[in-house]
Amino acid sequence: EVQLVESGGGWVQPGGSLRLSCKTSGFIFKSYSMTWVRQVPGKGLEWVSTISTSTYTTYSASVKGRFTISRDNAKNTLYLQLNNLRTEDTAMYYCKRTAVTERGQGTQVTVSS
């Protein structure tokens, strides 16, 4: 059974930082490109960042330079470091295998003063 369990979200003031984690199981993690997406209630999914199996990374324009995606294949875990957070980063954040629709239950990030 494939499992993707996100954690690390929370409330933070603008300019603050968070580190999200996505613990995976049920598939060969190192063989998959992995992606973070986010969603605000009432809006569609927004792509945030992707890391390939060779650790090539890409970012949306809205987060580039502030967020950093990484992976630890030994721990089957995906990470997203969120720095210099803005109110518009408030969303539910999900991890997924890039080419697969299925995602985890998400972790909420709220940025407000």
C-alpha positions as CSV (number, residue, x, y, z in Angstrom):
1,E,0.0,0.0,0.0
2,V,1.4,3.4,-1.0
3,Q,1.5,5.9,1.8
4,L,2.6,9.6,1.7
5,V,2.5,11.3,5.1
6,E,3.1,15.0,5.2
7,S,4.1,16.9,8.3
8,G,5.8,20.1,9.5
9,G,3.1,22.6,8.7
10,G,1.8,25.2,11.1
11,W,1.3,28.9,11.8
12,V,4.1,31.3,11.1
13,Q,4.4,35.1,10.8
14,P,5.4,36.6,7.5
15,G,9.1,36.3,6.9
16,G,9.2,33.1,8.9
17,S,10.3,29.6,8.0
18,L,9.0,26.0,8.1
19,R,10.3,22.7,7.0
20,L,7.8,20.2,5.5
21,S,8.4,16.5,5.4
22,C,6.8,13.7,3.4
23,K,7.4,10.2,4.7
24,T,6.7,7.6,2.0
25,S,6.3,3.9,1.9
26,G,4.9,1.2,-0.4
27,F,7.0,2.1,-3.5
28,I,10.6,2.4,-4.5
29,F,11.1,6.1,-3.5
30,K,14.5,6.6,-5.2
31,S,13.0,5.6,-8.5
32,Y,10.4,8.4,-8.6
33,S,10.5,12.0,-9.4
34,M,8.6,13.8,-6.5
35,T,6.6,16.9,-6.4
36,W,5.1,19.3,-3.9
37,V,1.7,21.0,-4.7
38,R,-0.5,23.2,-2.7
39,Q,-4.1,24.2,-2.6
40,V,-6.2,27.0,-1.2
41,P,-9.8,26.2,-0.4
42,G,-12.0,26.9,-3.5
43,K,-9.0,26.9,-5.8
44,G,-7.2,24.3,-7.9
45,L,-4.0,22.6,-7.2
46,E,-0.9,24.8,-7.7
47,W,2.4,23.2,-8.6
48,V,5.2,24.3,-6.2
49,S,8.3,22.3,-6.9
50,T,9.7,19.0,-8.3
51,I,12.8,17.0,-7.7
52,S,13.9,14.3,-10.1
53,T,15.6,11.0,-9.3
54,S,18.9,12.7,-10.1
55,T,18.0,15.6,-7.7
56,Y,17.4,18.1,-10.5
57,T,15.1,20.7,-9.0
58,T,12.5,23.0,-10.5
59,Y,10.3,25.7,-8.8
60,S,7.3,27.8,-9.6
61,A,8.1,31.4,-10.1
62,S,6.2,32.4,-7.0
63,V,8.4,30.3,-4.7
64,K,11.8,30.3,-6.5
65,G,14.5,31.6,-4.3
66,R,12.5,31.1,-1.1
67,F,11.7,27.4,-1.1
68,T,14.1,24.5,-1.4
69,I,13.1,20.9,-2.2
70,S,15.2,18.0,-1.3
71,R,15.1,14.2,-0.8
72,D,16.7,11.6,1.4
73,N,16.4,8.3,-0.4
74,A,17.8,6.4,2.6
75,K,14.8,7.6,4.6
76,N,12.3,7.5,1.8
77,T,11.5,11.1,2.6
78,L,10.9,14.3,0.7
79,Y,11.4,17.7,2.2
80,L,10.4,21.3,1.4
81,Q,12.2,24.1,3.2
82,L,10.0,27.2,3.2
83,N,11.8,30.5,3.9
84,N,10.7,34.1,3.8
85,L,7.1,33.0,3.9
86,R,4.4,35.3,2.7
87,T,0.7,35.5,3.4
88,E,0.0,34.2,-0.1
89,D,1.8,31.0,0.8
90,T,-1.0,30.0,3.1
91,A,-2.4,26.7,1.7
92,M,-2.6,23.0,2.3
93,Y,0.7,21.4,1.0
94,Y,0.7,17.9,-0.5
95,C,3.5,15.7,-1.7
96,K,3.1,13.2,-4.6
97,R,4.9,11.2,-7.1
98,T,5.2,13.5,-10.1
99,A,3.5,11.4,-12.6
100,V,0.8,10.0,-10.3
101,T,-2.3,11.8,-9.2
102,E,-2.5,10.2,-5.7
103,R,-1.2,12.5,-2.9
104,G,-1.0,12.5,0.8
105,Q,-3.4,14.0,3.3
106,G,-1.6,17.3,3.4
107,T,-0.1,19.6,6.0
108,Q,-1.5,23.1,6.5
109,V,0.7,26.1,6.3
110,T,-0.8,29.4,7.6
111,V,1.2,32.6,7.3
112,S,-0.3,35.6,9.1
113,S,0.6,38.3,11.5
